[in-house]
Amino acid sequence: MLFEDSFEVTQVNPDGKKFDKVNRLVARGENYEMDLVLDINSQLYKLGIGDKFTLVLASTLNLDGTPDSNEFNQSGEPSLMDSYEYVMHGKVFKVAAAASKDGKLEVFTSYGGLLMSLKGEPQHLAKIELDMRMYLLIKKIEA
């Protein structure tokens, strides 16, 4: 795993809804105080203001941590996906110092056009590199 934290949704579509099937979520990390902006397919997965979820970024879905083959595995073997409700695969397209000059780092990833921005202390994002392919996995935390 490259990163894991619990988040709480603070806003949904803060600039208005741009696409019928996409919601832009704004969330705050509970352990590392990270700022997350994430596009999700709202037909497949529903999250609203106040909902809490676990977010994991991983370089592989193999439970033993070995690299995967970059091919969709239809074997039915157990994988990291089995423990989560919503999964996307994407590529990091920008890693930069945050615009606020507060020493924070911001990582931008595209999951087939659905975007993520994750901003926080550099030590929490140290394993994430430019052009890296990674999985995003989400599971709601029930109250």
C-alpha positions in Angstrom: 0.0 0.0 0.0 1.2 3.5 -0.8 -1.3 5.4 1.4 -4.2 4.7 3.7 -6.5 7.0 5.7 -10.1 7.6 6.8 -11.8 10.6 5.3 -15.1 12.5 5.9 -16.9 14.1 3.0 -17.3 17.8 3.6 -18.7 18.9 0.2 -20.3 17.3 -2.9 -20.0 19.2 -6.2 -18.9 22.5 -4.6 -18.7 24.2 -8.1 -22.0 22.6 -9.3 -22.6 19.3 -11.0 -20.6 19.2 -14.3 -21.5 15.7 -15.5 -24.6 13.6 -15.0 -22.9 10.5 -13.7 -20.0 12.1 -11.8 -19.8 13.6 -8.3 -16.8 15.6 -7.2 -16.2 15.0 -3.5 -14.2 17.2 -1.1 -13.1 15.3 2.0 -10.7 15.7 4.9 -8.4 13.0 6.2 -8.9 12.0 9.9 -5.4 10.7 10.7 -3.1 12.7 8.5 -5.3 15.8 7.9 -5.0 15.4 4.1 -7.2 17.3 1.7 -8.9 15.2 -0.9 -10.8 16.1 -4.0 -12.1 13.1 -5.9 -14.4 12.4 -8.8 -16.4 9.2 -8.5 -19.1 7.6 -10.7 -22.2 8.6 -8.8 -24.3 5.8 -10.5 -22.0 3.1 -9.2 -21.2 4.5 -5.7 -22.9 7.0 -3.5 -21.2 9.2 -0.9 -22.7 12.3 0.6 -21.8 15.0 3.1 -20.9 13.6 6.4 -20.2 10.1 5.1 -16.9 8.5 6.2 -14.8 6.1 4.2 -11.4 4.4 4.1 -9.3 5.3 1.1 -6.3 3.2 0.0 -3.8 3.8 -2.8 -1.9 0.7 -3.8 0.5 -0.2 -6.6 -0.9 -3.8 -6.8 -4.0 -5.7 -6.0 -2.0 -8.8 -5.1 -2.4 -9.6 -1.4 1.3 -10.6 -1.1 2.4 -7.2 -2.6 4.0 -8.6 -5.7 3.6 -6.4 -8.8 0.6 -7.3 -11.1 0.9 -8.0 -14.8 -1.0 -4.9 -15.9 -3.7 -7.2 -17.3 -7.2 -7.7 -15.9 -7.1 -10.8 -13.7 -10.2 -12.9 -14.2 -8.9 -15.9 -12.3 -11.2 -15.3 -9.3 -8.2 -15.5 -6.9 -8.4 -13.4 -3.8 -7.2 -9.8 -4.2 -7.1 -6.5 -2.4 -10.4 -5.6 -4.2 -12.3 -8.2 -2.2 -12.2 -5.9 0.9 -13.4 -2.7 -0.8 -16.6 -1.5 -2.5 -15.3 0.9 -5.2 -12.0 0.5 -7.1 -10.4 2.5 -9.9 -7.0 2.2 -11.7 -5.2 5.3 -12.9 -2.0 7.2 -13.4 -0.2 10.0 -11.5 0.1 12.9 -13.9 1.4 15.6 -11.5 3.3 15.8 -8.2 4.0 19.3 -7.0 4.4 21.6 -4.0 1.0 22.9 -3.0 0.2 26.4 -4.3 -0.3 27.6 -0.7 3.5 27.5 0.0 2.8 25.7 3.4 5.3 23.0 2.6 2.6 20.5 1.6 2.7 18.2 -1.4 -0.1 17.7 -3.9 -0.6 14.5 -6.0 -2.8 14.6 -9.0 -4.1 11.3 -10.6 -6.4 10.5 -13.5 -8.6 7.4 -13.3 -9.8 7.3 -16.9 -10.8 11.0 -16.7 -12.1 10.9 -13.1 -9.6 13.1 -11.3 -8.1 13.0 -7.8 -6.1 15.6 -5.9 -4.6 14.6 -2.6 -2.7 17.2 -0.6 -0.8 16.9 2.7 2.5 16.5 4.4 5.2 15.1 2.0 6.1 12.2 4.3 2.6 10.7 3.9 2.9 10.8 0.1 6.6 9.8 -0.2 5.8 6.5 -1.9 3.9 8.1 -4.8 5.8 9.1 -7.9 5.1 10.9 -11.2 3.8 8.6 -14.0 3.1 5.8 -11.4 0.1 3.6 -12.1 -1.9 2.9 -9.0 -5.2 1.7 -7.7 -7.7 3.7 -5.6 -9.9 1.6 -3.3 -12.8 2.9 -1.1 -15.0 1.4 1.5 -17.6 3.2 3.6 -17.2 3.3 7.3 -20.6 2.6 8.9 -21.5 4.8 11.8 
